[in-house]
Amino acid sequence: MHKSPADCASMTEIRVEIDRIDRALMALFRERWGYIGRAAEIKKPAGLKADIPARVDEVRLNARRSAEMAGLDPDFYEDIWARLIQHSIEHELNILGESGK
């Protein structure tokens, strides 16, 4: 069972909880990555490009709004999502055979 930040009385307890959250984030990123790969598989026969600017803008705005609603720095989290999106586009380009590699 995990502890809330207020319930942690030592740095050891804090570190245990941060490590738990980091593992959960990685599991979510792995799940997201599966959808990115599947999106590329669906895009290929549909003739869609990896980089769809309107969708990129939508995902970045979603990240910004989610950060704001969570009381987090929207600029920071939008920047993280911009990097995540770019990495995803590069992966899709590889699957679609458009990477030039």
C-alpha positions as CSV (number, residue, x, y, z in Angstrom):
1,M,0.0,0.0,0.0
2,H,1.4,3.4,-0.9
3,K,1.7,6.4,1.4
4,S,0.6,10.0,0.7
5,P,3.3,12.6,0.8
6,A,2.0,13.8,4.2
7,D,2.3,10.2,5.5
8,C,6.0,9.9,4.7
9,A,8.2,10.5,7.7
10,S,11.6,9.8,6.1
11,M,13.5,10.3,2.9
12,T,13.5,6.5,2.5
13,E,9.7,6.5,2.5
14,I,9.7,9.4,0.0
15,R,12.1,7.6,-2.3
16,V,10.0,4.4,-2.1
17,E,7.0,6.3,-3.2
18,I,8.8,8.2,-6.0
19,D,10.2,4.9,-7.3
20,R,6.7,3.4,-7.3
21,I,5.3,6.3,-9.2
22,D,8.2,6.2,-11.7
23,R,7.5,2.5,-12.4
24,A,3.8,3.3,-12.9
25,L,4.7,6.1,-15.3
26,M,6.9,3.8,-17.3
27,A,4.1,1.2,-17.5
28,L,1.8,3.9,-18.8
29,F,4.4,5.1,-21.3
30,R,4.8,1.5,-22.5
31,E,1.1,1.2,-23.0
32,R,1.0,4.5,-24.9
33,W,3.9,3.3,-27.0
34,G,1.9,0.3,-28.1
35,Y,-0.9,2.7,-29.3
36,I,1.7,4.7,-31.2
37,G,2.9,1.6,-33.0
38,R,-0.6,0.5,-33.8
39,A,-1.5,4.0,-35.0
40,A,1.3,3.8,-37.6
41,E,0.1,0.4,-38.7
42,I,-3.4,1.8,-39.3
43,K,-2.1,5.0,-40.9
44,K,0.0,3.1,-43.5
45,P,-2.8,1.5,-45.5
46,A,-5.0,4.6,-45.0
47,G,-2.3,6.8,-46.6
48,L,-2.0,9.0,-43.5
49,K,1.2,10.8,-42.6
50,A,3.0,10.3,-39.2
51,D,2.9,14.0,-38.5
52,I,-0.6,15.4,-38.5
53,P,-0.1,19.0,-37.3
54,A,-3.7,19.5,-36.1
55,R,-3.4,16.4,-33.9
56,V,0.0,17.4,-32.6
57,D,-1.5,20.8,-31.6
58,E,-4.5,19.0,-30.0
59,V,-2.3,16.7,-27.9
60,R,0.0,19.6,-26.8
61,L,-3.0,21.7,-25.8
62,N,-4.5,18.7,-23.9
63,A,-1.2,18.3,-22.0
64,R,-1.2,22.0,-21.2
65,R,-4.8,22.0,-20.0
66,S,-4.3,18.8,-18.0
67,A,-1.3,20.4,-16.3
68,E,-3.2,23.5,-15.5
69,M,-6.1,21.6,-14.0
70,A,-3.6,19.6,-11.9
71,G,-2.0,22.7,-10.6
72,L,1.3,22.0,-12.5
73,D,3.5,24.2,-14.6
74,P,1.8,24.1,-18.1
75,D,4.9,25.3,-20.0
76,F,7.0,22.5,-18.5
77,Y,4.5,19.7,-19.2
78,E,3.7,21.0,-22.7
79,D,7.5,20.9,-23.4
80,I,7.7,17.3,-22.1
81,W,4.7,16.4,-24.3
82,A,6.3,18.1,-27.3
83,R,9.3,15.8,-26.9
84,L,7.1,12.8,-26.4
85,I,5.2,13.7,-29.6
86,Q,8.3,14.2,-31.6
87,H,9.7,10.8,-30.5
88,S,6.4,9.2,-31.4
89,I,6.4,10.8,-34.8
90,E,9.9,9.5,-35.5
91,H,8.8,6.0,-34.5
92,E,5.8,6.2,-36.8
93,L,8.0,7.5,-39.6
94,N,10.2,4.4,-39.2
95,I,7.2,2.1,-39.3
96,L,5.8,3.9,-42.3
97,G,9.2,3.7,-44.1
98,E,9.4,7.5,-44.3
99,S,12.3,8.0,-41.9
100,G,15.1,8.2,-44.5
101,K,17.1,5.8,-42.4
